[in-house]
């Protein structure tokens, strides 16, 4: 969550390659706790590639594209779960309720689709702000607004779920 603020505060104060080195250091500290799945390996590889480009070119843009990468990875994971069930939201739901009725499975699939749309929109806005907006606007969107929108989506879905459960007696 602090990543966009670090990039924004560091811009003009620290060369992008040193900010990228900080990202690489942060990634290295996470490696021992990182689950070694195919998705995790690919996302880590892409993050390291962005950081490597920032170091090589001493450019800020690859660092600003990291939130876009995160949205792309989440979109890929959630979309894949729609193609190869259970959906991602169903997996989360089964952690609390292992036996879900068919109507709840359909609901979780729809919520997974909503999250996919969110990741497309959020990633697109993150990309646009990285490419064409000021660093302050990019930082504001990726470090504050995107999290508010995510929280708002969680809250709305929670209220819809309560209503859904009441209507369907789930």
KOLVOGU-831325 format. One line per 4 residues: their letters; for each residue x, y, z of N, C-alpha, C. Coordinates in Angstrom, 1 decimal. Each point is the difference from the previous one (the first is absolute). Layout:
<atoms>
a	X Y Z X Y Z X Y Z  ...
</atoms>
This chain:
<atoms>
xxxx	0.8 -1.2 0.0 -0.8 1.2 0.0 0.9 1.3 0.0  1.1 -0.1 0.6 0.9 1.1 0.1 0.9 0.2 -1.3  0.0 -1.0 -0.8 0.8 0.0 -1.2 -0.2 1.3 -0.9  -1.2 0.4 -0.3 -0.2 1.2 -0.8 0.6 1.2 0.7
xxxx	-0.2 0.1 1.3 0.5 1.1 0.7 1.6 0.1 0.0  0.6 -1.2 0.1 1.5 -0.1 0.0 0.4 0.5 -1.4  -0.6 -0.4 -1.1 0.4 0.4 -1.3 -0.2 1.5 -0.2  -1.2 0.5 0.5 -0.2 1.4 -0.1 0.9 0.9 0.8
xxxx	0.3 -0.4 1.2 0.9 0.8 0.9 1.4 -0.1 -0.5  0.4 -1.2 -0.6 1.3 -0.2 -0.5 0.3 0.7 -1.3  -1.0 0.3 -0.8 0.2 0.6 -1.3 0.6 1.3 0.2  1.1 0.2 -0.7 0.7 1.3 0.0 1.0 0.0 1.2
xxxx	-0.1 -0.8 1.0 0.9 -0.1 1.1 1.0 -1.1 -0.1  -0.5 -1.1 -0.6 0.9 -1.2 -0.1 -0.1 -0.5 -1.5  1.1 -0.4 -0.5 -0.1 -0.6 -1.4 -0.9 -1.2 -0.1  -0.7 -0.1 -1.1 -0.9 -1.2 -0.1 0.6 -1.3 0.2
xxxx	1.3 -0.2 -0.4 0.7 -1.2 0.2 0.1 -0.4 1.5  0.1 1.0 0.9 0.1 -0.2 1.4 -1.3 -0.4 0.6  -1.1 0.6 -0.5 -1.3 -0.4 0.4 -0.3 -1.4 -0.5  0.5 -0.4 -1.2 -0.2 -1.3 -0.5 0.8 -1.0 0.9
xxxx	1.2 0.4 0.4 0.8 -0.8 0.9 -0.7 -0.2 1.4  -0.7 1.0 0.4 -0.8 -0.2 1.2 -1.1 -1.0 -0.2  -0.7 0.1 -1.2 -1.0 -1.0 -0.3 0.6 -1.4 0.0  1.2 -0.2 -0.6 0.6 -1.3 -0.1 0.3 -0.5 1.4
xxxx	0.5 0.9 0.9 0.3 -0.4 1.4 -1.3 -0.4 0.7  -1.1 0.7 -0.2 -1.3 -0.4 0.6 -0.4 -1.3 -0.6  0.1 -0.2 -1.2 -0.3 -1.3 -0.6 0.8 -1.2 0.5  1.3 0.3 0.2 0.9 -1.0 0.5 -0.4 -0.4 1.5
xxxx	-0.4 0.9 0.7 -0.4 -0.3 1.4 -1.3 -0.8 0.0  -0.8 0.1 -1.0 -1.3 -0.8 -0.1 0.2 -1.4 -0.5  1.1 -0.2 -0.8 0.2 -1.3 -0.6 -0.1 -1.2 0.9  0.6 0.0 1.2 -0.1 -1.2 0.9 -1.4 -0.3 0.4
xxxx	-0.9 1.0 0.0 -1.4 -0.3 0.4 -0.9 -0.1 -1.2  0.5 0.1 -1.2 -0.8 0.0 -1.2 -0.4 -1.4 -0.4  -1.3 -0.2 -0.2 -0.5 -1.3 -0.4 0.5 -0.3 -1.5  0.6 -1.1 -0.2 0.6 -0.3 -1.3 -1.0 -0.7 -0.9
xxxx	-0.9 0.8 -0.6 -1.0 -0.5 -0.9 0.4 0.6 -1.4  -0.6 -0.5 -1.0 0.3 0.5 -1.4 -0.4 1.5 -0.1  -1.1 0.4 0.6 -0.4 1.4 -0.1 1.0 0.9 0.8  0.4 -0.5 1.2 0.9 0.7 0.8 1.3 0.2 -0.7
xxxx	0.5 -1.0 -0.6 1.3 0.1 -0.7 -0.1 1.0 -1.1  -1.1 -0.1 -0.8 -0.1 1.0 -1.1 -0.2 1.4 0.4  -0.8 0.2 1.1 -0.1 1.4 0.5 1.3 0.5 0.5  0.7 -0.8 0.7 1.3 0.4 0.6 1.0 0.3 -1.2
xxxx	0.0 -0.9 -1.0 0.8 0.3 -1.2 -0.3 1.3 -0.6  -1.3 0.3 -0.2 -0.4 1.2 -0.7 0.4 1.2 0.9  -0.2 -0.1 1.3 0.4 1.1 0.9 1.5 0.3 -0.1  0.8 -1.1 0.0 1.4 0.1 -0.1 0.4 0.6 -1.3
xxxx	-0.7 -0.4 -1.1 0.3 0.5 -1.3 -0.3 1.6 -0.1  -1.1 0.4 0.6 -0.3 1.4 0.1 1.1 0.8 0.8  0.4 -0.6 1.1 1.1 0.6 0.8 1.3 0.0 -0.7  0.3 -1.1 -0.7 1.2 0.0 -0.9 0.0 1.0 -1.1
xxxx	-1.1 0.2 -0.6 -0.1 1.1 -1.0 0.2 1.3 0.6  -0.5 0.3 1.2 0.2 1.2 0.6 1.4 0.3 0.4  0.7 -1.1 0.4 1.4 0.1 0.3 0.8 0.3 -1.2  -0.2 -0.8 -1.1 0.7 0.1 -1.2 -0.1 1.4 -0.7
xxxx	-1.3 0.4 -0.1 -0.3 1.3 -0.6 0.0 1.2 0.9  0.1 -0.3 1.3 -0.1 1.1 1.0 -1.2 0.8 -0.2  -1.1 -0.7 -0.2 -1.3 0.6 -0.4 -1.1 -0.3 1.1  -0.8 0.9 0.2 -1.1 -0.1 1.0 -1.2 -0.8 -0.6
xxxx	-0.2 0.1 -1.3 -1.2 -0.7 -0.6 -0.2 -1.5 0.4  1.1 -0.8 -0.1 -0.2 -1.4 0.3 -0.5 -0.2 1.5  0.4 0.9 0.9 -0.4 -0.1 1.4 -1.5 0.4 0.1  -0.4 1.0 -0.8 -1.4 0.4 0.0 -0.9 -1.0 -0.6
xxxx	0.5 -1.0 -0.7 -0.8 -1.0 -0.6 -0.3 -1.2 0.9  0.6 0.0 1.1 -0.1 -1.1 1.0 -1.5 -0.2 0.4  -0.8 1.0 0.3 -1.4 -0.2 0.3 -0.8 -0.6 -1.2  0.4 0.4 -1.2 -0.6 -0.6 -1.2 0.3 -1.5 0.0
xxxx	1.2 -0.4 0.3 0.4 -1.4 0.1 -0.9 -0.8 1.0  -0.1 0.6 1.2 -0.8 -0.6 1.0 -1.5 -0.2 -0.4  -0.6 1.0 -0.7 -1.3 -0.2 -0.5 -0.1 -1.1 -1.1  1.0 0.0 -0.8 0.0 -1.0 -1.1 0.1 -1.5 0.6
xxxx	0.9 -0.1 1.0 0.1 -1.3 0.7 -1.3 -0.4 0.6  -0.6 0.9 0.8 -1.3 -0.3 0.6 -1.1 -0.3 -1.0  0.0 0.7 -1.1 -1.0 -0.2 -1.1 0.3 -1.4 -0.5  1.2 -0.4 -0.3 0.3 -1.3 -0.5 -0.4 -1.1 0.9
xxxx	0.3 0.1 1.3 -0.4 -1.0 1.0 -1.5 -0.1 0.1  -0.7 1.1 0.1 -1.5 -0.1 0.2 -0.6 -0.5 -1.3  0.5 0.5 -1.2 -0.6 -0.5 -1.3 0.3 -1.5 -0.1  1.1 -0.4 0.3 0.3 -1.5 -0.1 -0.9 -0.8 0.8
xxxx	-0.3 0.5 1.2 -0.9 -0.7 0.9 -1.4 -0.1 -0.6  -0.4 0.9 -0.8 -1.3 0.0 -0.7 0.0 -1.1 -1.1  1.2 -0.2 -0.6 0.1 -1.0 -1.1 0.2 -1.4 0.6  0.7 -0.1 1.2 0.2 -1.2 0.7 -0.5 0.1 1.4
xxxx	-1.3 -0.4 0.2 -0.6 0.2 1.3 0.7 -0.8 1.1  -0.2 0.3 1.2 -0.9 1.0 0.6 0.6 1.5 -0.2  -0.9 0.9 -0.1 0.4 1.4 -0.1 0.7 0.5 1.2  0.8 1.0 -0.2 0.8 0.5 1.2 -0.8 0.4 1.2
xxxx	-1.1 0.7 -0.3 -0.9 0.4 1.1 -0.6 -1.3 0.7  -0.3 -1.0 -0.8 -0.6 -1.2 0.6 1.1 -0.7 0.9  1.2 0.1 -0.4 1.1 -0.6 0.8 0.1 0.7 1.4  -0.1 1.4 -0.1 -0.1 0.7 1.3 -1.2 -0.3 0.8
xxxx	-1.1 -0.1 -0.6 -1.3 -0.3 0.7 0.1 -1.4 0.6  0.6 -1.0 -0.6 0.1 -1.3 0.5 0.9 -0.1 1.2  0.8 1.0 0.2 0.8 0.0 1.3 -0.9 0.2 1.2  -1.1 0.7 -0.2 -0.9 0.2 1.1 -1.1 -1.0 0.0
xxxx	-0.5 -0.3 -1.2 -1.1 -1.0 -0.1 0.3 -1.0 -1.1  0.6 -1.1 0.4 0.4 -1.1 -0.9 -1.1 -0.5 -0.9  -1.2 -0.1 0.4 -1.1 -0.4 -0.8 -0.8 1.1 -0.5  0.1 0.4 -1.2 -0.8 1.1 -0.6 -1.1 -0.6 -0.9
xxxx	-1.2 0.6 0.1 -1.0 -0.4 -0.9 0.3 0.5 -1.4  -0.7 -0.5 -1.0 0.2 0.4 -1.4 -0.2 1.5 -0.2  -1.0 0.5 0.6 -0.3 1.4 -0.2 1.1 0.9 0.6  0.7 -0.4 1.0 1.1 0.7 0.6 1.2 -0.1 -1.0
xxxx	0.2 -1.2 -0.6 1.1 -0.2 -0.9 -0.2 1.0 -1.2  -1.2 0.1 -0.5 -0.3 0.9 -1.1 0.3 1.5 0.4  -0.4 0.3 1.2 0.3 1.3 0.6 1.5 0.3 0.0  0.8 -0.9 0.6 1.4 0.2 0.1 0.7 0.1 -1.4
xxxx	-0.6 -0.7 -1.0 0.5 0.2 -1.3 -0.2 1.4 -0.5  -1.2 0.5 0.2 -0.3 1.4 -0.4 0.9 1.0 0.7  0.2 -0.2 1.3 0.9 0.9 0.7 1.4 0.0 -0.6  0.5 -1.2 -0.3 1.3 -0.1 -0.6 0.0 0.7 -1.4
xxxx	-1.0 0.0 -0.7 -0.1 0.7 -1.3 0.0 1.6 0.3  -0.6 0.4 1.0 0.0 1.4 0.4 1.4 0.4 0.4  0.7 -0.8 0.7 1.4 0.3 0.4 0.9 0.1 -1.3  -0.3 -0.9 -1.0 0.8 0.1 -1.2 -0.2 1.3 -0.7
xxxx	-1.2 0.5 -0.1 -0.3 1.3 -0.6 0.7 1.1 0.8  0.0 -0.1 1.4 0.7 0.9 0.8 1.5 0.1 -0.4  0.6 -1.2 -0.1 1.4 -0.1 -0.3 0.4 0.6 -1.3  -0.9 -0.2 -1.0 0.2 0.6 -1.3 -0.1 1.6 0.1
xxxx	-1.0 0.5 0.6 -0.2 1.4 0.1 1.2 0.6 0.9  0.2 -0.6 1.1 1.1 0.6 0.9 1.3 -0.1 -0.6  0.3 -1.1 -0.7 1.3 -0.1 -0.7 0.2 1.0 -1.1  -1.2 0.2 -0.7 0.1 1.0 -1.1 0.2 1.4 0.5
xxxx	-0.6 0.3 1.1 0.2 1.4 0.6 1.4 0.1 0.5  0.5 -1.1 0.6 1.4 0.0 0.5 1.0 0.2 -1.1  -0.3 -0.7 -1.2 0.8 0.2 -1.1 0.0 1.4 -0.6  -1.2 0.5 -0.1 -0.2 1.4 -0.5 0.7 1.0 0.8
xxxx	-0.1 -0.1 1.3 0.6 1.0 0.9 1.6 -0.2 0.0  0.4 -1.3 -0.2 1.5 -0.2 -0.1 0.5 0.7 -1.3  -0.7 -0.1 -1.0 0.5 0.5 -1.3 -0.2 1.5 -0.2  -1.2 0.5 0.4 -0.3 1.4 -0.4 -0.3 0.9 1.2
xxxx	-0.1 -0.4 1.2 -0.3 0.9 1.1 1.3 0.4 0.7  -0.1 1.0 0.9 1.1 0.4 0.8 0.3 -1.1 1.0  1.2 0.0 0.5 0.3 -1.0 1.1 -0.9 0.1 1.2  -0.4 1.3 0.3 -0.9 0.2 1.2 -1.4 -0.7 -0.3
xxxx	-0.5 0.2 -1.2 -1.3 -0.6 -0.4 0.1 -1.5 0.0  1.1 -0.6 -0.5 0.2 -1.4 0.0 0.1 -0.5 1.4  0.7 0.6 0.8 0.1 -0.4 1.4 -1.3 0.1 0.8  -0.7 1.1 -0.3 -1.3 0.1 0.7 -1.0 -1.1 -0.5
xxxx	0.0 -0.3 -1.3 -0.9 -1.1 -0.5 0.4 -1.3 0.6  1.3 -0.4 -0.3 0.4 -1.3 0.3 0.2 -0.3 1.5  0.3 1.1 0.8 0.2 -0.2 1.4 -1.1 0.4 0.9  -1.1 0.6 -0.5 -1.1 0.4 0.8 -1.3 -0.4 -0.7
xxxx	-0.3 0.6 -1.1 -1.3 -0.2 -0.7 -0.3 -1.4 -0.3  1.0 -0.7 -0.5 -0.2 -1.4 -0.4 -0.4 -0.9 1.2  0.6 0.3 1.2 -0.3 -0.7 1.2 -1.4 0.3 0.5  -0.4 1.3 -0.1 -1.3 0.4 0.4 -1.0 -0.7 -0.9
xxxx	0.2 0.0 -1.3 -0.9 -0.7 -0.9 -0.1 -1.5 0.3  1.1 -0.6 0.3 0.0 -1.4 0.4 -0.8 -0.3 1.2  0.2 0.9 1.0 -0.8 -0.1 1.3 -1.4 0.2 -0.3  -0.4 0.9 -0.8 -1.3 0.3 -0.4 -0.7 -1.2 -0.7
xxxx	0.8 -0.6 -0.9 -0.5 -1.2 -0.6 -0.2 -1.2 1.0  0.9 -0.1 0.9 -0.2 -1.0 1.1 -1.2 0.2 0.8  -0.2 1.3 0.4 -1.2 0.4 0.8 -1.3 -0.2 -0.7  -0.1 0.4 -1.3 -1.2 -0.2 -0.8 -0.3 -1.5 -0.1
xxxx	1.1 -0.8 -0.3 -0.3 -1.4 -0.2 -0.4 -0.6 1.3  0.5 0.4 1.1 -0.4 -0.5 1.3 -1.5 0.2 0.2  -0.5 1.2 -0.3 -1.4 0.4 0.2 -0.9 -0.8 -0.9  0.5 -0.2 -1.3 -0.8 -0.8 -0.9 0.0 -1.4 0.4
xxxx	1.1 -0.5 0.6 0.0 -1.4 0.4 -0.9 -0.2 1.2  -0.1 0.9 0.9 -1.0 -0.1 1.1 -1.4 -0.1 -0.5  -0.3 0.9 -1.0 -1.3 -0.1 -0.6 -0.3 -1.3 -0.7  1.0 -0.4 -0.8 0.0 -1.3 -0.7 -0.3 -1.2 0.9
xxxx	0.7 0.0 1.1 -0.2 -1.1 1.0 -1.4 0.1 0.6  -0.5 1.2 0.3 -1.3 0.1 0.5 -1.1 -0.5 -1.0  0.2 0.4 -1.2 -1.0 -0.4 -1.0 0.0 -1.5 -0.3  1.2 -0.5 -0.1 0.2 -1.4 -0.4 0.1 -1.0 1.2
xx	0.0 0.6 1.2 0.1 -0.9 1.2 1.2 -0.8 0.0  1.1 0.6 -0.3 1.3 -0.7 -0.1 0.8 0.3 1.3
</atoms>
